Amino acid sequence: MVKGFVLQWHISESCNLKCLHCYQEGHLPVSLNSEQLLDILNQYRHLLRELGTKGHINITGGEPLCSPHFFKLLEEFKTDRDLYSFSILTNGTLITDEIAKKIASYGPEYVQVSLEGGKKTNDYIRGKGVYTRVARAVKLLKKYNIYVSLSFTATALNYKELPKVVKFAKKYGVDTVWSDRYIPLNTQKDNLSMDKEQTKEYLDIITKASFELRRQGCKTEVALYRALQFLKTNNLPYSCTAGKTLLTVMENGDLVPCRRMPIVVGNLLENNMLDLYENSNIMKMLRRDTTPDDCEDCDYSMFCKGGLKCLTYAIYGDLNHKDIGCYM
């Protein structure tokens, strides 16, 4: 697990796919220039030094490999190994042998590639032929000894197909399968959002898959440290870190607590990252106890603090409600 102050950095909105569940309402090629990106990186460096902590950058998009500045940023990351680590979140479809080898030379903590179920379902969500291209990408990344994570976004459409993703992971030597629930694009539920019963079934499925891999002594792991998953595992509840030790920079320089909680606190072309982090009322609120009123009598509230806050914000427009998937 990555520790330290995490920056999720969307370096461009450009993407070669148009996935069914994408958080981007449009696919305009919005991106900053090299000088602006380097200024944002310097702001992050300054924040880490002022806070006296190590950091980690998740570089993503859109599709980060669509950005002409992708490898230039990796060159910068290479000079800061003592200050922060980094990982790459990609759809995997643009990874060639040459690109995999080049990525390996920069020493990422991991590369995360997305898969949404079996071939038919995945390609319905992500596009024709994507399943095969993801398999090729994983093989190439493992060829160069890169730690690979598979990301599965659980929706009402595909949550039952998680075991197929785990089977894929075992076949291709993936290190970790990571999953979280879909967040709708607006304040209304849509046909991709899971209801309470579907969420409960999803938690059963992911817990069973994880325990079965452990029983088999399999190298592949299914990560279980996400909101509400403790209800099945009896592990310590996950607590949202958005605005605390997680910040997200959008492709236009907007700073938000999390990509899935798009509350803009300022723009880094005009404001300073450290100032926004320390002085924004939103950031201050997130660092306080934000346990919803309807969770106060729950024994887990001190740690869980209401579950998946970005989902609560998407559904209700505020944070003072418990996770809609919680059945406690």
C-alpha positions as CSV (number, residue, x, y, z in Angstrom):
1,M,0.0,0.0,0.0
2,V,1.3,3.4,-0.9
3,K,1.9,5.6,2.1
4,G,2.4,9.4,2.4
5,F,0.8,12.4,0.8
6,V,-0.8,11.3,-2.5
7,L,-1.4,13.5,-5.5
8,Q,-3.6,12.1,-8.2
9,W,-2.7,14.1,-11.3
10,H,-4.8,14.2,-14.4
11,I,-2.3,15.6,-16.9
12,S,-4.6,15.7,-19.9
13,E,-8.3,15.0,-20.8
14,S,-7.3,13.4,-24.0
15,C,-8.2,9.7,-24.3
16,N,-8.4,7.2,-27.1
17,L,-11.5,5.5,-25.5
18,K,-15.0,6.5,-24.6
19,C,-16.0,4.2,-21.7
20,L,-19.6,3.8,-20.7
21,H,-18.9,4.8,-17.1
22,C,-16.3,7.5,-17.6
23,Y,-16.3,10.5,-15.2
24,Q,-15.5,12.9,-18.0
25,E,-18.8,14.2,-19.5
26,G,-16.9,15.3,-22.6
27,H,-13.7,14.1,-24.3
28,L,-12.2,17.5,-25.2
29,P,-8.4,17.4,-25.4
30,V,-7.9,19.8,-22.5
31,S,-4.4,19.9,-21.2
32,L,-1.8,22.3,-19.9
33,N,1.5,23.0,-21.5
34,S,4.9,21.8,-20.2
35,E,5.7,24.9,-18.3
36,Q,2.4,24.9,-16.5
37,L,2.7,21.2,-15.6
38,L,6.2,21.7,-14.2
39,D,4.9,24.6,-12.1
40,I,2.3,22.4,-10.6
41,L,4.9,19.7,-9.9
42,N,7.0,22.4,-8.1
43,Q,4.0,23.3,-6.0
44,Y,3.7,19.7,-4.9
45,R,7.4,19.5,-4.1
46,H,7.0,22.6,-2.0
47,L,4.0,21.2,-0.2
48,L,5.8,18.0,0.7
49,R,8.8,19.8,2.0
50,E,6.7,22.3,4.1
51,L,4.7,19.4,5.6
52,G,7.8,17.3,6.1
53,T,6.4,14.2,4.5
54,K,7.0,11.8,1.7
55,G,4.6,11.7,-1.2
56,H,3.3,9.6,-4.1
57,I,1.9,10.7,-7.5
58,N,-0.6,8.8,-9.5
59,I,-0.3,10.1,-13.0
60,T,-3.4,9.6,-15.1
61,G,-5.8,11.3,-17.6
62,G,-7.9,10.9,-19.7
63,E,-5.2,8.5,-20.9
64,P,-1.8,9.7,-19.7
65,L,0.0,8.2,-22.7
66,C,-2.0,10.5,-25.0
67,S,-0.2,13.5,-23.4
68,P,3.0,14.7,-25.2
69,H,4.4,15.6,-21.8
70,F,4.1,12.2,-20.2
71,F,7.7,11.0,-20.5
72,K,9.0,14.5,-19.7
73,L,7.2,14.3,-16.4
74,L,8.6,10.9,-15.7
75,E,12.1,12.4,-16.3
76,E,11.3,14.9,-13.5
77,F,10.0,12.2,-11.2
78,K,13.3,10.4,-11.7
79,T,15.1,13.3,-10.0
80,D,12.8,13.2,-7.0
81,R,13.0,9.6,-5.9
82,D,13.8,10.6,-2.3
83,L,10.8,12.9,-2.2
84,Y,8.0,10.9,-3.7
85,S,7.2,7.7,-5.6
86,F,4.9,7.4,-8.5
87,S,2.5,5.1,-10.3
88,I,0.7,5.2,-13.7
89,L,-3.1,4.7,-14.1
90,T,-3.8,3.8,-17.8
91,N,-6.4,2.0,-19.9
92,G,-3.5,-0.1,-21.2
93,T,-4.4,0.0,-24.9
94,L,-1.4,2.1,-26.0
95,I,1.3,0.1,-24.3
96,T,3.8,-1.5,-26.7
97,D,6.9,-3.4,-25.9
98,E,9.0,-0.2,-26.4
99,I,6.7,1.8,-24.1
100,A,6.6,-0.9,-21.4
101,K,10.4,-1.1,-21.4
102,K,10.7,2.7,-21.2
103,I,8.2,2.9,-18.3
104,A,10.2,0.2,-16.5
105,S,13.3,2.3,-16.7
106,Y,11.7,5.0,-14.6
107,G,10.9,2.6,-11.7
108,P,7.2,3.1,-11.0
109,E,5.6,1.6,-7.9
110,Y,3.0,0.0,-10.1
111,V,1.1,0.4,-13.3
112,Q,-2.7,0.2,-13.0
113,V,-4.7,-1.1,-16.0
114,S,-8.5,-1.2,-16.1
115,L,-10.7,-4.3,-16.8
116,E,-14.4,-4.4,-16.3
117,G,-15.3,-8.1,-16.5
118,G,-15.2,-10.9,-19.1
119,K,-14.4,-10.1,-22.7
120,K,-18.0,-9.4,-23.8
121,T,-18.9,-7.1,-20.8
122,N,-15.5,-5.3,-20.8
123,D,-15.7,-4.5,-24.5
124,Y,-19.3,-3.3,-24.1
125,I,-18.1,-0.9,-21.5
126,R,-14.7,0.1,-22.8
127,G,-14.9,-0.6,-26.6
128,K,-14.4,-3.4,-29.1
129,G,-11.1,-5.2,-28.8
130,V,-10.0,-3.6,-25.5
131,Y,-10.0,-6.9,-23.5
132,T,-7.4,-8.4,-25.9
133,R,-5.3,-5.2,-25.8
134,V,-5.4,-5.1,-22.0
135,A,-4.2,-8.7,-21.9
136,R,-1.3,-7.8,-24.3
137,A,-0.4,-4.8,-22.1
138,V,-0.3,-6.8,-18.9
139,K,2.0,-9.4,-20.5
140,L,4.3,-6.7,-21.7
141,L,4.4,-4.9,-18.4
142,K,5.1,-8.2,-16.6
143,K,7.8,-9.0,-19.1
144,Y,9.7,-6.0,-17.7
145,N,9.0,-6.9,-14.1
146,I,6.6,-4.1,-13.4
147,Y,4.1,-4.5,-10.6
148,V,0.7,-4.6,-12.2
149,S,-2.7,-3.7,-10.6
150,L,-6.0,-4.3,-12.3
151,S,-8.8,-1.8,-11.6
152,F,-12.4,-2.9,-11.6
153,T,-15.2,-0.4,-11.3
154,A,-18.2,-2.2,-9.9
155,T,-21.5,-1.1,-11.4
156,A,-25.0,-2.6,-11.5
157,L,-24.1,-3.9,-15.0
158,N,-20.9,-5.8,-14.2
159,Y,-20.4,-6.4,-10.4
160,K,-21.1,-10.1,-10.7
161,E,-18.2,-10.4,-13.2
162,L,-15.5,-9.6,-10.7
163,P,-14.5,-13.4,-10.5
164,K,-13.8,-13.2,-14.3
165,V,-11.4,-10.3,-13.6
166,V,-9.7,-12.3,-10.9
167,K,-9.4,-15.3,-13.2
168,F,-7.8,-13.0,-15.8
169,A,-5.4,-11.7,-13.1
170,K,-4.3,-15.2,-12.1
171,K,-3.8,-16.2,-15.8
172,Y,-1.5,-13.3,-16.6
173,G,0.3,-12.9,-13.3
174,V,-1.3,-9.7,-12.2
175,D,-0.1,-8.6,-8.7
176,T,-3.3,-7.0,-7.3
177,V,-6.9,-6.6,-8.3
178,W,-8.4,-3.4,-6.9
179,S,-12.1,-2.5,-7.0
180,D,-14.4,0.3,-5.9
181,R,-18.0,1.2,-6.7
182,Y,-19.1,3.5,-9.5
183,I,-19.8,7.1,-8.8
184,P,-22.6,8.7,-10.9
185,L,-21.9,11.8,-12.8
186,N,-24.6,13.9,-11.3
187,T,-26.9,14.1,-8.2
188,Q,-29.3,11.5,-9.6
189,K,-28.9,7.8,-9.5
190,D,-28.6,6.1,-12.9
191,N,-28.7,2.6,-14.2
192,L,-25.1,2.0,-13.5
193,S,-25.3,2.7,-9.7
194,M,-25.7,-0.3,-7.4
195,D,-28.5,-0.3,-4.9
196,K,-28.1,-1.6,-1.3
197,E,-28.8,-5.2,-2.1
198,Q,-26.4,-5.2,-5.1
199,T,-23.7,-3.6,-2.9
200,K,-24.1,-6.3,-0.3
201,E,-23.8,-9.0,-3.0
202,Y,-20.8,-7.3,-4.5
203,L,-19.1,-7.2,-1.0
204,D,-19.8,-10.9,-0.7
205,I,-18.3,-11.6,-4.1
206,I,-15.1,-9.6,-3.6
207,T,-14.5,-11.0,-0.2
208,K,-15.0,-14.6,-1.4
209,A,-12.6,-14.0,-4.3
210,S,-9.9,-12.6,-2.0
211,F,-10.2,-15.4,0.6
212,E,-10.2,-18.1,-2.1
213,L,-6.9,-16.7,-3.6
214,R,-5.4,-16.8,-0.1
215,R,-6.6,-20.3,0.4
216,Q,-4.9,-21.3,-2.9
217,G,-1.7,-19.6,-1.9
218,C,-1.9,-17.6,-5.1
219,K,0.5,-14.7,-5.7
220,T,-2.4,-12.5,-7.0
221,E,-4.1,-10.5,-4.3
222,V,-7.6,-9.0,-4.2
223,A,-7.3,-5.7,-2.2
224,L,-10.1,-5.3,0.4
225,Y,-9.3,-1.9,2.0
226,R,-12.1,0.2,0.6
227,A,-15.3,1.7,2.0
228,L,-17.8,-0.8,3.5
229,Q,-15.6,-3.8,2.7
230,F,-14.9,-4.2,6.4
231,L,-18.5,-5.3,6.9
232,K,-17.5,-8.7,5.3
233,T,-13.8,-8.9,6.3
234,N,-13.9,-7.7,9.9
235,N,-10.8,-5.6,9.1
236,L,-10.3,-2.1,10.3
237,P,-12.8,0.1,8.4
238,Y,-11.5,2.3,5.6
239,S,-11.7,6.0,6.1
240,C,-11.7,8.5,3.2
241,T,-8.4,10.5,2.9
242,A,-9.7,13.1,0.4
243,G,-8.5,16.5,1.5
244,K,-6.4,15.0,4.2
245,T,-3.5,13.1,2.6
246,L,-5.0,13.0,-0.9
247,L,-5.3,15.8,-3.4
248,T,-6.3,15.7,-7.1
249,V,-5.2,18.0,-9.9
250,M,-7.5,18.1,-12.9
251,E,-6.4,18.6,-16.5
252,N,-7.1,22.3,-16.4
253,G,-5.2,22.9,-13.1
254,D,-8.2,22.8,-10.8
255,L,-7.5,21.4,-7.4
256,V,-10.2,19.1,-5.9
257,P,-10.1,16.8,-2.8
258,C,-10.6,13.7,-5.1
259,R,-11.5,13.0,-8.7
260,R,-14.6,11.3,-7.5
261,M,-15.4,14.3,-5.2
262,P,-15.2,17.1,-7.7
263,I,-15.4,20.1,-5.3
264,V,-13.1,22.7,-6.9
265,V,-11.2,24.6,-4.2
266,G,-9.0,26.7,-6.6
267,N,-6.9,26.6,-9.7
268,L,-3.2,26.0,-9.5
269,L,-2.5,28.4,-12.4
270,E,-3.7,31.2,-10.1
271,N,-3.4,29.8,-6.6
272,N,-0.8,27.9,-4.6
273,M,-1.3,24.2,-3.7
274,L,0.0,24.5,-0.2
275,D,-2.2,27.6,0.5
276,L,-5.3,25.9,-0.8
277,Y,-4.6,22.8,1.2
278,E,-4.0,24.7,4.5
279,N,-6.6,27.5,4.1
280,S,-9.5,26.2,2.0
281,N,-12.7,25.9,4.1
282,I,-13.5,22.7,2.2
283,M,-10.2,21.1,3.0
284,K,-10.4,22.2,6.6
285,M,-13.9,20.6,6.8
286,L,-12.7,17.3,5.3
287,R,-9.9,17.2,7.8
288,R,-12.4,17.5,10.7
289,D,-14.7,14.8,11.8
290,T,-17.3,14.6,9.0
291,T,-19.3,11.7,10.3
292,P,-22.9,12.0,9.1
293,D,-25.6,12.5,11.7
294,D,-27.3,9.2,10.7
295,C,-24.1,7.3,11.5
296,E,-23.5,8.6,15.0
297,D,-25.0,5.5,16.8
298,C,-23.0,3.0,14.7
299,D,-20.1,1.3,16.5
300,Y,-17.9,1.8,13.4
301,S,-18.5,5.5,12.9
302,M,-15.3,6.6,14.4
303,F,-13.3,4.8,11.7
304,C,-15.7,4.5,8.8
305,K,-17.0,8.1,9.0
306,G,-20.0,7.4,6.7
307,G,-18.4,5.2,4.0
308,L,-17.8,6.3,0.5
309,K,-18.1,10.1,0.8
310,C,-17.7,10.7,-3.0
311,L,-20.8,8.6,-3.6
312,T,-22.7,10.4,-0.9
313,Y,-21.7,13.8,-2.4
314,A,-22.8,12.6,-5.9
315,I,-26.2,11.4,-4.7
316,Y,-27.1,14.1,-2.2
317,G,-24.8,17.1,-3.0
318,D,-23.5,17.2,0.6
319,L,-21.6,14.9,2.9
320,N,-24.0,14.6,5.8
321,H,-25.5,11.3,4.8
322,K,-24.3,7.7,5.3
323,D,-23.2,5.6,2.3
324,I,-26.3,4.5,0.3
325,G,-24.8,1.0,0.1
326,C,-24.5,0.6,3.9
327,Y,-26.9,-2.0,5.4
328,M,-25.9,-1.5,9.0
